[in-house]
Amino acid sequence: MIDSSPDKKQTQPHIVEDKAPWALRQTLTGILLTMVPWMALAIALANIGSASNSSAPLSLNVDLSAAIITIIITAIIEGAFLIAPFYYANKAFSDIRPRVRQVFDALGFRKVSLPRAAYWIAGLMLAIFAVNFLYSAIITFFHLNLQTNDQVLLAHSKQAPLTTYATLFAAVFIAPFCEEIFFRGFVFPGLRLSMPIGAAIVVSSLLFAIAHADPGSFPVLLIIGLALAFIRWRTASIWPGMFLHMLNNSIGAASILLVMWGIIK
C-alpha cells in the first residue's frame, strides 16, 4: 500500500531495517527448490516452442484455446514463486496467532510514502530506458546475433495473436506480483542475513536475470533486477518495485502491440 502523506522523519527512518525472520539456510533452500524446476521447465518449453515453430496461422478456435491454456499455465508456473516465501514466512511466525499481518509485513507489504515512491520509480524507469536504448544501439552497431524473448514473441504473434495477447497479459499482471514476492520479498532480505547490502542486491538481481532464461536480454534483465532490489531496499516496501516491474512490462507489451497492429515498425 502506498501512503500519499509526506514523509515524517520523526517517526519514519530514511531506510528501515527489514532483514528476514527466516534463516539463511531456508533462503538458500527456497532458491534451490524454486529455481531448479523453474529453469528446467523454461528450457523445456523453449525447446518445444522451437520444435513446433510453424509459419501457418492458427485457426481462431485453436488460438483462443491456446490463449486460455497460456493464462492458466503461466498462473500456475508463476504461482510456484509464492510457495517458498509464504511457507518460510509463515513458519517464522508459527507461535503467533493470528500471523497474517506479520507474514505480509516480513515479505515487504508495507506502506510507503507516495512522494518517495514516485521519485524512485520515475528515476529508475528512466535509467532502465537508457539501458535499453544503449543495449539496442550496441547490438545494432556490432551486428550482434542476439534474439530476445520479445522478438520471439513478436514473431509468434503472426501465427497466434490471441496467444500473444494472453502472454502479454500474464507478463504485465501476473509475473510482477509473483516475481517481486520471491526475489525482493523473500530472496533479497534472506541474503542480507549474511551479505552486505550491495552484495545482496547484486546476487538477487543475478538470480532474477537467470530465471528469465533469456540470454539475449540478460544484461538488461540484470539492470532491471538491480533497480528493483535497490528500490526495495530504499523504501523497505515491496509495493514500489512491484509497480515499477509492472510499468516496465507494460511499456514492453505496448511496444509489441503497436508493432502487431502496424502502428510502428
C-alpha positions in Angstrom: 0.0 0.0 0.0 1.2 3.5 -0.9 0.6 6.3 1.6 0.1 9.7 0.0 1.1 11.6 3.1 4.5 13.3 3.2 7.4 11.7 5.0 7.6 12.1 8.7 11.2 12.0 9.6 10.4 11.9 13.3 8.5 8.6 13.0 9.8 7.1 9.8 13.5 6.5 9.3 15.0 7.0 5.9 15.8 3.3 5.5 14.0 0.7 7.5 16.0 -2.4 8.6 14.0 -5.3 7.3 16.1 -8.4 7.4 14.3 -11.7 7.0 12.9 -13.5 10.1 13.7 -16.8 8.3 17.2 -18.3 8.3 19.8 -18.1 5.5 19.6 -21.8 5.1 15.9 -21.6 4.5 16.5 -18.8 1.9 19.0 -20.9 0.0 16.7 -24.0 0.2 13.8 -21.9 -1.2 16.0 -20.6 -4.0 17.1 -24.1 -4.9 13.7 -25.7 -4.8 12.2 -22.9 -6.8 14.8 -22.0 -9.4 15.9 -25.5 -10.5 12.5 -26.8 -11.5 11.7 -23.3 -13.0 14.8 -23.3 -15.2 14.3 -26.9 -16.3 10.7 -26.1 -17.3 11.6 -22.8 -19.0 14.3 -24.6 -21.1 11.9 -27.4 -22.0 9.1 -25.0 -23.1 11.6 -23.1 -25.2 12.7 -26.3 -26.9 9.1 -27.3 -27.5 8.4 -23.9 -28.9 11.3 -24.1 -31.3 10.5 -27.6 -32.4 6.8 -26.7 -33.1 7.5 -23.4 -34.8 5.3 -23.1 -37.9 4.6 -20.2 -40.3 1.0 -21.2 -40.7 -1.5 -19.1 -38.7 -3.6 -20.9 -36.1 -7.4 -21.0 -36.5 -9.4 -18.8 -34.2 -10.6 -21.7 -32.1 -7.2 -23.2 -31.7 -5.6 -19.8 -31.0 -8.3 -19.0 -28.4 -7.8 -22.4 -26.7 -4.0 -21.9 -26.6 -4.5 -18.4 -25.1 -6.7 -19.7 -22.3 -4.2 -22.5 -21.6 -1.3 -20.0 -21.6 -3.0 -17.9 -18.9 -3.7 -21.0 -16.8 -0.2 -22.5 -17.2 1.5 -19.1 -16.6 -0.5 -18.5 -13.4 0.5 -22.0 -12.1 4.1 -21.6 -13.1 4.5 -18.1 -11.7 2.5 -19.1 -8.7 5.3 -21.5 -7.8 7.4 -18.4 -6.9 5.0 -17.9 -4.0 5.4 -21.2 -2.3 8.8 -20.7 -0.5 8.2 -17.1 0.5 4.8 -17.8 2.2 5.9 -21.2 3.6 9.0 -19.9 5.4 7.4 -16.5 6.4 4.5 -18.4 7.9 6.9 -20.8 9.6 8.9 -17.9 11.1 5.8 -16.7 13.0 4.4 -20.2 13.9 4.0 -19.2 17.5 1.8 -16.2 16.7 -2.0 -16.3 16.3 -3.1 -14.8 14.0 0.0 -14.2 12.0 -1.2 -12.9 8.6 -0.1 -9.4 9.3 3.4 -10.4 10.4 3.8 -12.7 7.3 2.9 -10.0 4.8 5.0 -7.4 6.7 8.0 -9.7 6.6 7.6 -10.1 2.8 7.6 -6.3 2.3 3.9 -5.5 2.1 4.4 -2.2 4.0 3.1 1.3 3.5 5.5 3.8 1.7 5.0 7.5 1.1 3.7 8.3 -2.3 6.3 11.1 -3.0 9.2 8.9 -2.1 7.8 6.0 -4.2 7.1 8.2 -7.2 10.6 9.7 -7.0 12.4 6.4 -7.2 10.0 4.8 -9.7 10.4 7.7 -12.1 14.2 7.9 -11.8 14.7 4.1 -12.1 12.3 3.9 -15.0 14.4 6.5 -16.9 17.6 4.6 -16.1 16.0 1.4 -17.5 15.0 3.3 -20.6 18.6 4.5 -21.0 20.0 1.0 -20.6 17.5 -0.5 -23.1 18.4 2.2 -25.7 22.2 1.7 -25.1 21.9 -2.1 -25.4 19.9 -1.9 -28.6 22.5 0.6 -30.0 25.3 -1.8 -29.2 23.6 -4.8 -30.8 22.9 -2.8 -33.9 26.4 -1.2 -34.1 28.3 -4.5 -33.7 25.7 -6.6 -35.7 25.3 -9.0 -32.8 23.2 -12.1 -33.5 21.1 -11.9 -30.3 17.4 -12.7 -30.1 15.4 -11.7 -27.1 12.2 -13.3 -25.9 10.3 -10.2 -27.0 11.5 -10.8 -30.6 10.5 -14.4 -30.4 7.1 -13.4 -29.1 6.6 -10.8 -31.8 7.4 -13.4 -34.5 5.0 -15.8 -32.9 2.3 -13.2 -32.9 1.8 -13.6 -36.7 0.7 -17.2 -36.2 -1.1 -16.8 -32.8 -2.2 -13.3 -32.0 -4.6 -14.3 -29.2 -2.0 -16.4 -27.5 0.4 -13.4 -27.8 -2.2 -11.2 -26.1 -2.5 -13.8 -23.3 1.2 -13.9 -22.8 1.5 -10.1 -22.6 -1.4 -10.0 -20.1 0.4 -12.5 -17.9 3.7 -10.6 -18.2 2.0 -7.4 -17.0 -0.4 -8.6 -14.3 0.8 -12.0 -13.1 4.6 -12.1 -13.3 5.4 -8.8 -11.5 3.3 -9.8 -8.5 4.8 -13.3 -8.1 8.3 -12.5 -9.0 8.6 -9.5 -6.7 7.4 -11.5 -3.7 10.0 -14.2 -4.4 13.1 -12.2 -5.5 12.6 -8.9 -3.5 10.2 -10.1 -0.7 12.0 -13.4 0.1 15.4 -13.8 -1.6 16.8 -10.3 -1.1 16.1 -9.9 2.7 17.2 -13.5 3.2 20.5 -12.9 1.5 21.0 -9.8 3.7 21.4 -12.1 6.7 24.9 -12.9 5.6 25.8 -10.3 2.9 26.3 -6.5 2.8 23.5 -4.6 1.0 25.4 -4.3 -2.2 26.2 -8.0 -2.5 22.6 -8.9 -1.7 21.3 -6.6 -4.4 23.7 -8.0 -7.0 23.1 -11.7 -6.2 19.3 -11.4 -6.1 19.5 -9.5 -9.4 21.6 -12.2 -11.0 19.1 -14.8 -9.9 16.3 -12.7 -11.3 18.0 -12.4 -14.7 18.9 -16.1 -14.8 15.4 -17.1 -14.0 14.1 -15.5 -17.2 16.1 -17.9 -19.4 16.6 -15.1 -22.0 20.3 -14.9 -22.8 19.7 -12.1 -25.4 18.2 -9.8 -22.7 20.4 -10.9 -19.8 22.3 -7.5 -19.4 19.0 -5.6 -19.4 17.3 -8.0 -17.1 20.3 -7.7 -14.7 19.9 -3.9 -14.6 16.2 -4.2 -14.1 16.8 -6.6 -11.2 19.3 -4.1 -9.7 16.8 -1.3 -9.9 14.0 -3.5 -8.3 16.3 -4.6 -5.5 17.5 -1.1 -4.9 14.0 0.4 -4.6 13.1 -2.4 -2.3 16.0 -1.5 0.0 15.5 2.3 -0.2 11.7 2.1 0.6 11.6 -1.1 2.7 8.5 -1.9 0.8 7.6 -4.3 -2.0 4.9 -2.0 -3.5 7.1 0.5 -5.4 9.2 -2.3 -7.0 6.0 -4.2 -7.9 4.6 -1.1 -9.6 8.0 -0.4 -11.4 8.1 -4.0 -12.6 4.5 -3.8 -13.9 5.2 -0.4 -15.5 8.3 -1.7 -17.3 6.5 -4.8 -18.6 3.5 -2.7 -19.6 5.7 -0.5 -21.8 7.3 -3.5 -23.4 3.9 -5.1 -24.0 2.7 -1.8 -25.5 5.6 -1.7 -27.9 4.9 -5.2 -29.1 1.2 -4.4 -29.5 2.0 -1.3 -31.6 4.1 -3.4 -33.9 1.4 -6.1 -34.1 -1.2 -3.5 -35.1 1.0 -2.0 -37.7 1.3 1.4 -35.9 5.0 1.2 -35.7 7.6 -1.0 -37.5 
